[in-house]
Amino acid sequence: MVRVRGLTTRIGGRVLHDNLDLELWPGEVLGVVGGSGSGKSVLLRTIIGLIQPEAGAIEVLGEDMLRLDDVALRALESRWGVLFQDAALFSSLSVAQNIAVPLRERLAMAPPLLDEITRLKLALVGLPADTGGKFPAELSGGMRKRAGLARALALDPQLLFLDEPTAGLDPIAAGAFDALIRDLRLSLGLTVFMVTHDLDSLIAICDRIAVLVDKRLIIGTMAELLRNPHPWIQAYFRGPRGRAALAGKDGQAVG
């Protein structure tokens, strides 16, 4: 679904990714973690074409991202959905109007059908129908995330990019959002690329984890990473918070 080879990205004179490689397989949830400022969100934005890399190759859904013209890129964009960290909803539009934005841009459909699809997407992410008439400022943080997710799913994408989806949510809301992503992945057959710092999310829904350290990715299952001797990986997963999260999963302390 995504293949990155030899990616080098420079932002403001600083190299964030140096000869980085990545593969995302159909149907999996890949979590991307790393220290603050390591370039996790930059990696996501580079993959979807918002940032131009200095070197390397990026394929998404079999297409060479760095060689597509504007028309082909626009067509490819309709096959993925993106939820940014702050949900990035248009504040002047209602929730229903926000969800309808990609539908109006990409498809010609009658208003009744547009309204029906909007209601369906709201239900899909667990929001009541009356949420559609509200504005983003009227919603809680968790509801804004779900509204942003509904918009990301508007065009029935194959691939979903999530940037810190549980950031700013309380533990109950974050757990509910994790459960929602897990259920949607199974029911819709989604492939998910998720940037996160949330250990509980990594444990709950990720098949593999990509750790961004030393400007490259170390990728593996949780069990494989726990055996990796890299100091940052050990500090992250075997520190107090990591041990608590893993103990909560297994019902016992991690050795």
ZIRAWO-V210823 format. One record per backbone hydrogen bond with DSSP energy under -1.0 kcal/mol. CO is the residue of the C=O (numbers start at 1). NH is the residue of the N-H. E is the energy in kcal/mol with one decimal. If there is no record, write none. Layout:
BEGIN
co-><CO CO>
nh-><NH NH>
e-><E E>
END
This chain:
BEGIN
co-><1 2 3 4 5 7 8 8 9 9 11 14 17 20 22 24 25 28 29 29 30 31 32 33 35 39 40 41 42 43 44 45 45 46 55 57 58 59 60 63 64 69 70 71 72 73 76 77 79 79 81 83 84 90 94 95 96 100 101 102 103 110 111 112 113 114 115 116 117 118 119 120 121 122 123 128 129 131 132 134 135 136 140 141 142 143 144 145 146 147 148 149 151 153 158 159 160 161 162 164 166 170 171 172 173 174 175 176 177 178 179 180 181 182 183 184 191 192 193 194 195 198 199 200 201 202 208 209 210 211 211 213 215 216 218 220 221 222 225 230 231 232 233 234 239 240 241 242 243 244 245 246 247>
nh-><61 24 59 22 57 20 54 55 16 17 14 11 9 7 4 2 28 192 207 208 194 210 196 212 38 43 44 45 46 47 48 50 51 49 8 5 65 3 63 60 67 73 74 75 76 77 79 80 158 159 161 163 87 93 98 99 100 104 105 106 107 114 115 116 117 118 119 120 121 122 123 124 125 127 126 131 132 134 96 95 138 139 144 145 146 147 148 149 150 151 152 153 154 156 191 81 193 83 195 167 169 174 175 176 177 178 179 180 181 182 183 184 185 186 187 188 160 30 162 32 164 202 203 204 205 206 31 220 33 213 218 216 18 213 211 209 225 226 228 234 235 236 237 238 243 244 245 246 247 248 249 250 251>
e-><-3.3 -2.6 -2.9 -2.3 -2.5 -2.6 -2.6 -1.6 -2.7 -1.3 -1.9 -2.8 -1.7 -2.7 -3.1 -1.5 -1.8 -2.5 -2.4 -1.4 -3.0 -3.6 -2.4 -3.3 -2.0 -1.9 -1.8 -2.6 -2.1 -2.3 -1.8 -2.6 -1.1 -1.1 -2.5 -2.5 -2.5 -2.6 -1.9 -2.2 -1.6 -2.6 -2.2 -1.8 -2.2 -2.4 -2.2 -1.3 -2.1 -1.3 -3.1 -2.7 -2.0 -1.5 -2.3 -2.4 -1.8 -3.0 -2.2 -2.1 -2.2 -2.2 -2.7 -1.9 -2.5 -2.1 -2.2 -2.1 -2.4 -2.0 -2.2 -2.2 -1.4 -2.7 -1.4 -1.9 -1.5 -1.7 -2.5 -2.8 -2.3 -1.8 -2.4 -2.0 -1.9 -2.5 -2.7 -2.2 -2.5 -1.9 -2.1 -1.6 -1.3 -2.0 -1.7 -2.3 -2.7 -2.8 -3.0 -1.3 -1.9 -2.9 -2.2 -2.1 -2.1 -2.3 -2.2 -1.9 -2.4 -2.5 -2.4 -2.7 -2.5 -1.6 -2.8 -2.7 -2.9 -2.9 -2.8 -3.1 -2.7 -2.0 -2.2 -2.5 -2.3 -1.1 -2.2 -2.1 -2.5 -1.0 -2.3 -2.1 -2.4 -2.1 -3.0 -3.2 -2.5 -2.2 -1.2 -2.5 -2.5 -2.4 -2.7 -2.1 -2.9 -2.0 -2.5 -2.5 -2.5 -2.1 -1.3 -2.4 -2.4>
END
